[in-house]
């Protein structure tokens, strides 16, 4: 029963076991994060924003043959995007599916030409975010005299208070950043989305993310 397919949403297939994860205080898996990224992509359909599925982010960061990355990455059309969101996982074994113990979020903002790493356990995924940054930075479309992008480890990222909510923080950060861009605040003098993130993301909001994602899945199931 745990392997029973309960929903196909865009390119994401969810199973009964995914509902069990959302029903209790458990670590989110790749499929749930990919589902929510896909939902956000449908909710914010602008071609300016790209949500990279966790499996793709993981492969880019850990590809054993960097020379082959070009053909893999080019279809993602990074140079055409204003915002790109990547999940970061601390699994380094490309033969292990659903590995790792911690999620964080890496965001590329073209207007500032920066990558920002948001980690709900400060420093935990730092080296993994750097690996992903180094793998993708050269594909963002800047060349010639354009400045090199920078990686910012945002030290004031809201912090989790338990050992299992990291994936929910990733979804909450992604949702807020998309709202920030879509609202036009990206054109203001704000220092990116940092102040909004500090003000709005906390344990209570993150706890509600679990209920929100579970309700979304159930609603889509009812509409099948």
N, C-alpha and C positions, 0 to 999 in steps of 0.2 A: 504493500500500500504506500510506503514511503516514496517509491519510485513512480507512483501514478502521476501522469501528466495532468495538471489542472488548468493550465492556461498557456496559450501561445500569444505573445504580444510582440508585434513587429518581428524581430529576429530572436526573441528571447523565449525560451521554454521554461516554465516553472513547474515544480513538482510538489507533491503533498508535503515532503520534508521541508520545503522552503517555508510553508505556512507554519510548521512547527517551530522553526527558527524565530519567526516574527512573533509567535505567541508567547515566547518566553525570553528571559534575559540571556540571549545567546549572541555569539559573534556572527555578524552577517557574512554570507558567502558571496562569491563572484556573481552568481545569478541574480540575487536580490539587488545588488548594486547596479548591475547591468540593466535590470528591469527599470529601476528608478531613473537611471541616466537616460534610458530610452523614452520614458514618460516625460521627463523634462525636455528632451529634444522635440517631442511632439507638442509640448505645451509652449515652447519657445521655438517655433519653426524657422526662425531666421537662419539663413546660410552662414551668417557671421559667426555663429557659435557651434563648436563641435564637442560632443561628449564622447570620449574614446572609451570603448568597452574595457573592463578590467583585464580580460584575457589578451587584448591587443596591447595595452600599456605594459603588461608583464612581459610579453614577448619582445617588444621593442627594447625594454630595459635589459633583458637577459639574453638577447639573440646571440648564439655562439659564433655567428659569422657576420660581423658588422658590415661587411661589404655587400651582403645581400639585403640590407635594410632598405636601400633606395627603392627597389621595386616593390617592397612591402609597404613602405610609408607613402609613396607618391599618390596612390589612390585616395588617401585621406585628405589631400589638398590643403595642407597646413597653411601655405602662403595666402590662401583665400579667406582665412578665418581671422576674426578680430579677437576671439576668445577661444581657447582650447583647454578643456578640463580632463585631467588624467587622474585615475586612482593609482596610488602607490601601495605596493604590498611588500613585506619583508621576506617573502619566499624567494629563494635564489636557485631552486632546483627546477629546471624546466621540464623535468620528467614527472614532477609531482603536481597533480591536479588538486585544486582547492587547498593549496598549502599556505603557509604563513600564519602569523599570529597578530598582525597589526595592519590597519589601513590608515592612509593619510591622503591628502589631496594636493596635486600640483596643478597650478593654473598659469597659463600663458596669456598675457594681456599685450596685444599688439600696440596699442596707443602709447604705452610706456616702454614697450619692448623688454618686458621683464617676465620671468617665471617666479611665481610665489608659491612657497611650500607651506601648507597649513597642516600641522601635526598636533593632534589632541593629546599626545604624550610627547612633550617637547624633546626633540633630539632623537627620538626612538628610530624614526625612519629617515634620518638625515642622509646617510650614505646611500640609501636606496633611491631617494629623490634625486641626489646628485648623479647617480648612474643613469636614471631616466632622462634628466636634463641634458647630460652630455650626449646621449643617444639621439635626442630630437632637436637640439638647438640648431644644428646645421641645416635642418629641413624647413625652417620657418620662413624662408624666402628673402632674407636680407643678404645683400651681397655688396661687393665693391667697397665704397667708403662708408657704408652704413655701420653704425656702432654694433658691437657684439651685445647680445642679450646678457642679462644678469640673472642670477638666481638669488632670491631673497628668502631667507628662512625667517618667517614672521614669528617672532618670539612671543607676541601677545595673543596668539591664537587661543581661543577658549579651550580649556583643558577638561578631559573626561574625569569622572570621579569613581570609575570602576574599571574592570579589566575587559569589558566586552562591548562597549558602546562606540568603538572607534569608527566602524562602518556607518553608524547613524550620524556621527559628526561629519563624515565625508558627504553624506546626502544632504545634511542641513547646510553645510558650507556651500555646496554646489547650487542648491535652490536659492539661497540668499544672494549669491554672486550673480546668478542669472537675473533675478529680480532687480538687482542694482543696475545692471547694464541695460535692461529693457526699460527701466524707468527714466533713463536719460541722465542719471546721476554720474555716469561715466564721463559726461562732458563738462562736469563741474570741476571745481578746484580741489575737491576732496582727494585725500591721499589714497587713491584706489578705493576699495570697499572696506578698508580696515576698521574704521570707526563704527560702521554699521555692524560688522561682524562681532565686534566686542560688545556692542549694546544689545544685540538681539539673540545671540546664540548662547544658551546656557543649558544646564542639566534638564530643566523642565521642558524646554522646547525640543531638545534632542530625544527625550523620552516619548514625546508626542509623535516624533517621526516614525517610531516603530508602529504606532497605531495607525498613522496616516498611510503608510505603505501597505499595511495589512488590509485596511479598508479599500484602498485602491484595487488591490488584487481581487478581493471578494466582489467588488462592484463590477470589474471586468468579467469575472467568472459568471455573474448573473446575466450579463448582456450577451453571453455566447449563444 
